[in-house]
Amino acid sequence: MTRSIADEAARRDARNTLLARRRSMDAQARRAADAAIAARLEAWLSTRPAGERAALGVYWPVRGEPDLRESMAGWHRAGHAIALPRVAADSGALEFGRWTPAATMRPAAFGIALPEPFELLVPTLLIVPCVGFDLRGYRLGYGGGHYDRTLAVRALPAIGVAYDACELARFVAAGHDRPMTAIVTETRTITRQ
C-alpha cells in the first residue's frame, strides 16, 4: 500500500510541529525529563535476567532528542556494550559501532557523532529516538526510514524514547513502519498490546 501525498504532508507538518515543541522546552525541564526517561530505561534494563548483559544500540542526541549520554556511561560501567548508529551506504539500514566513555568522537552525517575507530557491534536491544509517537507504539522519526529498515532486517526489541509533549493523537502508520516494543517518556512506559 502506498501513502498519499496528503499522508506525507501530514507527517511533515507533524514532524515540524513536534520538533518546534522540543526546541521550545526549557533547559531545566529538559534535564529533568531526560533524567526521568533515563530512570525508566534503567528500570526496563533491570528486568533482564540477573547477570545478563545487553548490547545496547543507543544514539548520540541531536535536534533536542532526550540526552542519554550520562546513562550510556553508566550502562557501560554496569557491563553493557554500547553502540552508536550510522547509515549503511548499501542498504540505508543502520549499522552500529562500539562506544565507550573514552571513545574519540568525530562528526558524521545528519549532525551526529560517531566513535573513531568504528568497530562494528550488533546490538541486542535498540533505544530509538522519536520525533513523535502514538499509544500503539508507532514512532514518527525524521523521515529517512533508517530504523524501520534496520528492524525489518533484524527483529529485536526496540524501545522508543520521547517527551510526553510529542505524543500524536492521530498517526497514520505506513506499511513499512515498525512498532516499538515500548515507548518510554518522562512520566510513563507504554508497552504494545
Backbone bond lengths (Angstrom), bond angles and torsions (degrees), N, CA, C in turn:
res aa  C-N    CA-C-N  psi(-1)  N-CA   C-N-CA  omega(-1)  CA-C   N-CA-C  phi
1 M - - - 1.448 - - 1.526 108.43 -
2 T 1.315 117.01 133.99 1.457 120.47 178.48 1.517 109.47 -99.03
3 R 1.323 113.94 152.29 1.460 119.33 177.01 1.513 108.81 -86.80
4 S 1.303 114.98 150.34 1.458 119.32 178.36 1.524 110.00 -83.23
5 I 1.319 114.63 165.25 1.462 120.03 175.19 1.521 109.28 -60.23
6 A 1.320 117.37 -35.34 1.464 121.02 178.55 1.525 110.65 -62.49
7 D 1.351 117.32 -41.20 1.468 120.82 177.42 1.525 110.34 -61.83
8 E 1.326 116.24 -44.65 1.469 120.63 179.85 1.525 110.27 -62.94
9 A 1.322 116.67 -41.48 1.464 120.27 178.95 1.523 110.62 -65.14
10 A 1.328 117.14 -39.78 1.466 120.85 178.39 1.524 110.67 -64.05
11 R 1.323 117.37 -41.21 1.472 120.96 177.37 1.526 110.61 -63.61
12 R 1.306 116.47 -44.83 1.467 120.55 179.97 1.525 110.41 -61.45
13 D 1.335 116.44 -45.04 1.463 120.22 179.85 1.527 110.94 -63.96
14 A 1.338 116.92 -43.87 1.468 120.71 178.54 1.526 109.99 -61.92
15 R 1.312 116.72 -44.25 1.471 121.60 179.40 1.526 109.91 -58.15
16 N 1.324 117.52 -48.65 1.468 121.18 -179.29 1.520 111.65 -61.88
17 T 1.327 117.01 -42.54 1.468 121.41 179.01 1.517 110.93 -62.87
18 L 1.331 116.38 -46.13 1.464 120.33 -176.94 1.522 111.79 -69.77
19 L 1.316 118.07 -37.21 1.464 119.91 176.83 1.525 110.47 -64.90
20 A 1.328 117.32 -39.06 1.467 120.72 176.32 1.527 110.30 -64.37
21 R 1.320 116.63 -39.25 1.465 121.50 178.22 1.533 109.92 -62.05
22 R 1.322 116.61 -43.96 1.474 120.13 178.14 1.523 111.03 -62.85
23 R 1.333 116.44 -43.98 1.473 120.20 -179.02 1.522 111.65 -62.83
24 S 1.313 116.76 -29.65 1.466 119.92 -175.79 1.531 113.36 -82.51
25 M 1.321 117.72 -4.34 1.465 119.98 -179.96 1.525 110.33 -64.83
26 D 1.318 115.64 136.63 1.457 123.14 174.29 1.536 109.04 -63.40
27 A 1.329 117.25 141.38 1.472 121.35 -176.16 1.526 112.03 -58.78
28 Q 1.312 117.31 -41.42 1.468 120.27 -179.55 1.532 110.60 -67.41
29 A 1.312 117.08 -42.23 1.471 120.82 177.96 1.528 110.24 -64.40
30 R 1.323 117.14 -37.99 1.466 121.20 178.64 1.528 110.39 -63.14
31 R 1.345 116.99 -46.40 1.469 120.08 179.53 1.523 111.04 -60.78
32 A 1.334 116.64 -41.80 1.472 120.39 178.83 1.528 110.44 -64.82
33 A 1.321 116.86 -42.43 1.470 120.40 179.04 1.524 110.70 -65.28
34 D 1.330 117.02 -41.64 1.468 120.52 178.19 1.528 110.70 -60.33
35 A 1.333 116.86 -43.04 1.473 120.75 179.31 1.523 110.61 -64.16
36 A 1.327 117.34 -39.88 1.470 120.58 179.50 1.531 110.92 -67.50
37 I 1.323 117.01 -40.78 1.472 120.39 176.72 1.523 109.54 -62.04
38 A 1.328 116.71 -44.70 1.469 120.79 179.55 1.524 110.83 -60.19
39 A 1.336 117.34 -41.55 1.470 120.57 179.34 1.524 110.72 -63.52
40 R 1.307 117.23 -39.74 1.470 120.25 178.10 1.528 111.30 -67.08
41 L 1.322 116.86 -37.61 1.463 119.70 176.00 1.528 110.75 -66.10
42 E 1.336 116.77 -38.80 1.473 120.72 175.94 1.529 109.52 -58.62
43 A 1.324 116.28 -44.18 1.470 120.36 179.33 1.526 109.98 -61.70
44 W 1.328 116.76 -41.25 1.470 120.79 178.90 1.529 109.78 -61.63
45 L 1.327 116.37 -47.04 1.467 120.17 -179.04 1.523 111.83 -65.31
46 S 1.322 117.11 -29.65 1.472 120.03 -178.76 1.524 112.12 -70.96
47 T 1.325 117.96 -11.82 1.469 120.11 178.21 1.528 111.55 -81.18
48 R 1.320 117.11 -6.60 1.469 120.27 177.86 1.524 108.69 -68.46
49 P 1.322 117.99 151.68 1.466 120.21 177.28 1.530 111.06 -55.36
50 A 1.329 115.89 144.61 1.464 121.55 -178.32 1.525 110.38 -52.48
51 G 1.308 115.66 132.61 1.457 120.85 177.60 1.513 114.82 83.91
52 E 1.327 118.26 -12.68 1.470 120.38 -179.88 1.523 109.58 -78.65
53 R 1.290 115.39 124.80 1.456 120.88 178.99 1.522 108.90 -106.45
54 A 1.312 114.95 144.59 1.463 120.61 -179.04 1.524 109.90 -104.33
55 A 1.303 115.46 158.32 1.462 122.33 165.99 1.526 104.54 -103.49
56 L 1.318 115.60 104.63 1.463 121.53 -172.18 1.524 111.07 -92.68
57 G 1.307 116.46 119.19 1.454 121.78 171.01 1.517 106.94 -86.64
58 V 1.315 116.64 105.58 1.464 121.34 -175.94 1.535 107.18 -108.50
59 Y 1.310 119.90 -151.14 1.463 123.19 179.67 1.519 108.09 -154.91
60 W 1.303 116.50 156.36 1.463 122.65 173.81 1.526 105.76 -94.83
61 P 1.338 119.23 122.31 1.468 120.12 -169.56 1.533 113.96 -67.31
62 V 1.315 114.53 136.62 1.466 123.04 174.29 1.528 107.70 -138.78
63 R 1.299 116.44 159.44 1.468 123.16 171.01 1.531 113.42 52.82
64 G 1.330 116.82 39.03 1.459 120.39 175.22 1.512 115.21 80.47
65 E 1.339 118.37 14.38 1.466 120.82 177.09 1.526 109.85 -66.83
66 P 1.337 117.53 152.98 1.464 119.16 174.89 1.534 110.16 -53.37
67 D 1.333 115.03 132.32 1.464 121.54 -176.02 1.523 109.48 -92.64
68 L 1.317 116.39 109.55 1.466 122.63 -177.37 1.526 112.17 -109.19
69 R 1.322 118.41 15.30 1.467 120.26 -174.80 1.526 112.66 -61.52
70 E 1.321 117.82 -38.93 1.465 119.92 177.23 1.527 110.51 -63.09
71 S 1.307 116.51 -42.65 1.469 121.02 177.72 1.519 111.13 -65.00
72 M 1.330 116.92 -37.97 1.463 119.81 178.31 1.525 110.33 -57.29
73 A 1.332 116.37 -42.94 1.468 120.04 178.76 1.527 110.18 -63.85
74 G 1.335 116.89 -41.18 1.466 120.49 177.90 1.516 112.34 -64.96
75 W 1.321 116.77 -41.73 1.471 120.12 178.22 1.527 110.16 -63.68
76 H 1.325 115.72 -38.22 1.467 119.71 177.28 1.530 109.67 -62.49
77 R 1.330 117.76 -46.53 1.473 121.23 178.72 1.521 111.21 -60.62
78 A 1.334 116.97 -31.74 1.472 121.25 -179.71 1.527 112.27 -78.24
79 G 1.323 117.27 -2.99 1.461 120.33 176.10 1.514 115.98 103.68
80 H 1.328 117.73 -0.17 1.465 120.09 176.70 1.533 109.29 -79.81
81 A 1.305 116.76 142.25 1.461 120.89 171.93 1.527 107.02 -81.42
82 I 1.323 116.53 139.40 1.465 122.01 -178.58 1.527 108.08 -117.90
83 A 1.324 116.11 137.16 1.462 120.60 179.44 1.521 109.70 -137.40
84 L 1.320 115.32 146.57 1.466 122.55 178.84 1.526 109.76 -114.62
85 P 1.347 116.78 147.60 1.468 120.07 -173.52 1.520 114.68 -89.62
86 R 1.314 112.81 153.30 1.464 122.12 164.37 1.528 105.97 -140.36
87 V 1.318 115.90 158.94 1.465 120.79 -179.02 1.526 108.92 -83.56
88 A 1.333 115.99 126.22 1.466 121.15 176.17 1.524 108.48 -72.05
89 A 1.306 116.42 127.87 1.466 121.39 -175.88 1.521 112.77 -61.51
90 D 1.321 117.79 -32.95 1.463 120.10 -174.30 1.519 114.08 -81.08
91 S 1.339 118.29 -28.14 1.466 119.75 -172.03 1.523 115.05 -122.41
92 G 1.318 117.46 -20.03 1.459 119.90 -174.01 1.514 112.61 80.16
93 A 1.334 117.07 -4.70 1.469 120.84 173.61 1.529 107.54 -78.81
94 L 1.319 115.96 174.43 1.456 120.25 179.67 1.515 110.73 -98.02
95 E 1.315 115.00 144.50 1.453 121.44 167.43 1.525 105.47 -122.05
96 F 1.310 116.42 154.68 1.456 120.51 -170.37 1.516 110.92 -120.80
97 G 1.339 114.81 142.01 1.454 121.64 178.64 1.514 110.48 -117.68
98 R 1.327 115.91 138.96 1.469 122.50 -177.48 1.532 110.56 -59.08
99 W 1.332 114.92 135.86 1.462 122.45 177.18 1.516 109.00 -123.63
100 T 1.314 116.40 141.68 1.463 122.47 169.84 1.521 106.87 -131.24
101 P 1.334 117.96 161.69 1.465 119.16 178.50 1.532 113.21 -58.68
102 A 1.324 117.67 -23.69 1.466 121.06 -179.74 1.530 112.75 -90.65
103 A 1.316 117.61 1.18 1.472 120.92 -175.47 1.523 111.49 -62.62
104 T 1.316 115.02 142.14 1.459 121.27 169.97 1.521 106.31 -80.50
105 M 1.330 116.26 128.76 1.458 120.62 -178.01 1.525 109.06 -106.27
106 R 1.347 115.17 141.33 1.462 120.28 177.81 1.524 109.01 -126.43
107 P 1.331 116.98 146.87 1.463 119.85 177.76 1.525 110.53 -64.74
108 A 1.332 115.30 144.70 1.465 120.72 -179.52 1.528 109.20 -140.59
109 A 1.312 115.78 -173.48 1.470 122.16 -178.84 1.523 111.26 -58.44
110 F 1.305 116.41 154.73 1.465 125.18 176.24 1.530 112.50 64.74
111 G 1.329 118.26 16.26 1.455 121.40 178.04 1.519 114.52 79.10
112 I 1.323 117.32 6.86 1.457 119.60 -179.31 1.526 109.90 -87.37
113 A 1.320 116.00 169.35 1.458 122.16 175.36 1.523 107.80 -116.58
114 L 1.326 115.42 145.46 1.465 121.31 -179.16 1.518 110.34 -125.95
115 P 1.344 115.82 148.82 1.462 118.69 175.94 1.528 110.39 -69.74
116 E 1.324 115.39 143.21 1.463 121.57 178.22 1.516 107.94 -122.68
117 P 1.309 121.05 121.34 1.460 127.09 1.54 1.531 111.39 -74.26
118 F 1.327 116.35 163.16 1.461 122.63 -179.05 1.524 108.02 -94.88
119 E 1.340 116.22 95.42 1.467 122.62 -179.64 1.526 108.44 -93.24
120 L 1.315 117.18 113.06 1.465 121.04 -176.25 1.522 111.76 -57.99
121 L 1.315 115.12 137.41 1.458 123.30 177.36 1.525 106.95 -143.12
122 V 1.309 118.13 130.96 1.462 122.00 179.44 1.528 108.03 -91.84
123 P 1.329 118.00 116.50 1.462 119.89 -178.94 1.527 112.32 -73.42
124 T 1.324 114.78 155.30 1.467 121.15 173.79 1.520 110.93 -104.12
125 L 1.331 116.99 -9.85 1.458 122.62 178.79 1.522 107.92 -153.64
126 L 1.326 116.81 137.00 1.463 121.08 178.38 1.520 110.52 -106.76
127 I 1.311 115.72 139.64 1.465 122.84 169.53 1.521 104.75 -113.50
128 V 1.336 115.55 113.55 1.463 122.64 -164.78 1.529 110.76 -114.73
129 P 1.334 117.98 125.28 1.461 119.08 176.05 1.528 110.72 -72.28
130 C 1.320 115.69 140.68 1.469 121.45 179.19 1.522 109.10 -116.97
131 V 1.309 116.99 133.93 1.460 120.07 167.33 1.523 107.41 -73.15
132 G 1.329 116.43 -42.09 1.457 123.03 176.43 1.513 109.45 -148.31
133 F 1.321 115.87 169.89 1.466 120.78 -179.68 1.514 108.93 -155.25
134 D 1.336 115.46 162.55 1.461 119.34 171.80 1.525 108.85 -124.52
135 L 1.315 116.37 172.31 1.463 121.42 -174.83 1.519 112.92 -72.91
136 R 1.337 117.67 -8.50 1.469 120.39 175.62 1.527 111.60 -85.39
137 G 1.334 116.77 -7.62 1.459 120.82 179.38 1.513 114.44 99.17
138 Y 1.325 117.36 5.59 1.462 119.55 177.01 1.522 109.36 -83.86
139 R 1.328 115.08 146.65 1.459 120.29 179.80 1.519 110.00 -118.19
140 L 1.298 114.10 149.95 1.456 121.75 169.66 1.518 105.60 -104.74
141 G 1.324 116.47 123.26 1.459 120.99 178.15 1.514 109.69 -105.82
142 Y 1.313 115.35 -152.48 1.462 120.62 -178.44 1.521 112.91 -84.54
143 G 1.324 117.65 -7.19 1.457 120.60 175.01 1.515 115.41 105.39
144 G 1.321 118.12 0.36 1.462 120.44 -179.32 1.516 114.22 -84.83
145 G 1.327 117.65 -20.19 1.459 121.52 179.06 1.521 115.14 75.04
146 H 1.331 117.70 14.28 1.467 120.36 -174.74 1.529 112.77 -66.49
147 Y 1.324 117.51 -43.08 1.472 119.14 178.18 1.526 110.48 -68.11
148 D 1.328 117.73 -39.15 1.471 120.31 178.25 1.528 110.74 -61.45
149 R 1.330 117.56 -43.44 1.468 120.52 177.44 1.527 110.88 -62.40
150 T 1.314 116.04 -40.32 1.465 120.67 -179.51 1.519 110.40 -62.96
151 L 1.327 116.92 -46.05 1.469 121.14 -178.51 1.524 111.75 -72.03
152 A 1.323 117.87 -24.59 1.466 120.39 176.44 1.527 110.62 -70.48
153 V 1.322 116.45 -32.88 1.464 121.83 -179.43 1.526 111.19 -80.99
154 R 1.329 115.77 -37.88 1.463 120.00 -175.74 1.524 108.58 -139.86
155 A 1.318 116.23 105.51 1.462 120.33 179.66 1.523 108.62 -73.37
156 L 1.316 116.06 118.12 1.453 120.70 174.05 1.509 109.65 -145.57
157 P 1.329 116.50 162.30 1.457 118.16 178.77 1.525 109.73 -58.68
158 A 1.326 115.62 135.81 1.462 121.50 -179.89 1.522 108.19 -133.55
159 I 1.320 115.39 119.80 1.454 121.91 -179.30 1.521 107.84 -105.22
160 G 1.326 116.77 114.04 1.454 120.96 176.75 1.516 109.86 -80.40
161 V 1.328 117.44 141.52 1.461 121.14 175.75 1.521 109.11 -122.56
162 A 1.327 114.34 136.71 1.464 120.41 -177.37 1.518 109.13 -160.90
163 Y 1.303 115.61 165.97 1.458 121.57 172.72 1.524 108.77 -86.89
164 D 1.335 116.10 147.51 1.466 120.73 178.48 1.524 111.81 -51.66
165 A 1.320 116.59 -36.77 1.465 121.21 -177.24 1.526 112.63 -63.53
166 C 1.323 117.18 -9.85 1.470 120.92 -177.18 1.522 112.96 -102.75
167 E 1.328 116.42 15.45 1.470 119.50 175.64 1.520 109.52 -70.95
168 L 1.318 115.40 136.96 1.462 122.28 176.97 1.522 109.03 -103.23
169 A 1.313 116.85 124.76 1.467 120.18 178.21 1.526 110.51 -69.99
170 R 1.318 115.99 -39.83 1.469 121.43 -179.77 1.502 108.66 -129.64
171 F 1.314 115.54 126.08 1.456 120.30 -178.10 1.517 107.72 -145.68
172 V 1.318 116.62 124.33 1.460 121.05 178.88 1.525 107.87 -92.96
173 A 1.333 115.80 106.48 1.463 120.06 178.37 1.520 108.96 -73.73
174 A 1.312 115.76 138.55 1.465 121.19 176.84 1.521 108.99 -87.00
175 G 1.317 116.21 165.46 1.457 121.19 -178.08 1.515 114.11 -58.73
176 H 1.326 117.64 -29.36 1.469 120.57 -178.80 1.529 112.73 -88.85
177 D 1.341 117.72 -10.35 1.466 120.93 -177.80 1.519 110.75 -65.84
178 R 1.315 116.73 132.45 1.464 122.68 179.29 1.518 108.72 -106.62
179 P 1.330 117.43 125.31 1.464 118.55 178.43 1.527 110.75 -70.69
180 M 1.306 115.55 150.20 1.453 121.90 175.78 1.531 109.22 -78.20
181 T 1.313 116.89 155.35 1.460 121.83 173.64 1.522 108.94 -65.22
182 A 1.330 115.53 -38.88 1.465 122.78 177.95 1.521 107.72 -155.84
183 I 1.319 115.00 160.41 1.460 122.30 171.76 1.520 106.18 -119.51
184 V 1.330 116.55 130.23 1.462 121.66 179.03 1.524 108.13 -113.78
185 T 1.333 115.33 126.06 1.462 121.85 174.45 1.524 107.55 -119.43
186 E 1.314 116.16 -175.52 1.464 119.52 -179.81 1.529 113.07 -69.88
187 T 1.338 117.99 -18.30 1.476 119.02 -177.22 1.519 114.58 -119.82
188 R 1.339 117.94 -8.05 1.466 117.75 -174.92 1.522 111.81 -159.27
189 T 1.324 112.81 160.32 1.458 121.79 171.69 1.518 106.25 -119.15
190 I 1.314 116.08 118.08 1.462 122.40 -176.17 1.522 107.42 -104.36
191 T 1.319 116.68 114.69 1.460 119.41 178.94 1.518 108.93 -101.47
192 R 1.319 114.09 146.11 1.459 119.97 179.36 1.511 110.02 -68.95
193 Q 1.306 115.49 140.68 1.470 120.39 178.98 1.502 110.18 -87.77
